[in-house]
């Protein structure tokens, strides 16, 4: 079963620039029924990663719900009191794979913690420690987490994905983007080729969250005049690990003049977020909140109809934002 959600956020979601793994932090307002933890990530050089709901931040505190994905083995769930583990419950069909993006929800029900991974129900772990004692979230182990946060009023109805991000332009100006992603795509198979609904136009932006695998060589994003290899590429974006970021266009099978950025912001094993904003003059790229490059148009926008993502990248979420200029609500 694949589903999306409609919800109000308890607090802003945290992106990879807001925290480091291992993560330990308070659950604002405490844990209660009908809340859900939402998490997007990728197991890295994974042996095991863990998500813990705890009664406090230290190793001495009890663990109300311990979730452990053991690569190549099972998923184990347990609780711990006074430093002693209780009875483990396990799922042998482990949905997590090294280098493969995932999304998960841990939904707080009256009876226990209901876990969904990639849209499928995995397990219900019944409460052993009262919810009112749970105050802390801990994430640790071999995982790159791109996004997580708590949701209030959980439901499996419809989905609206919103983005809030602070970006900095080359001239030093900062703006806060708050926007809605239309028709978001989660955990797509790579390589991905799809049509751009309504075609491309000025004041749209592609938003993409992903993780660079630890064995990555290169990944590419292409805005094209059609879905096949024979179609022209209006904007070719290539991140070459350990080297530069190259941008180019291609007509009739021939590459044109490449533009490059030597300071490559993409790192192996690390999560990232990026915007590619369609301006009148060209494609403006932001990575992890900072402007990277402006690539001027060489092929008319009205001819661009397809998006292609390929290479060594795990994509958690992407989609188009309309009316980019009105999304930037504050400029400092």
ABEGO torsion letter per residue (X at the ends): XBBBBBBBBABBBBBAAABBOBBBBBBBGEBBBGBBBBBBBBBBBBABBBBBBBAEABAABBBABBBBBBBGBBBBBBBBBGGBBBBBBBBABBABBBGBBBBBBBBBBAAEBBBBBGGBBABBBBBABBAAABABBBBBEBBBBABBEBBBGBBABBBBBBBBBBBBBAAGBBBBBBBBBBGBBBGBBOBBBBBBBGEBBBGBBBBBBBBBBAABABBBBBBBAEABAABBBABBBBBBBGBBBBBBBBBGGBBBBBBBBABBABBBGBBBBBBBBBBAAEBBBBBGGBBABBBBBABBAAABABBBBBEBBBBABBEBBBGAAAABABBX
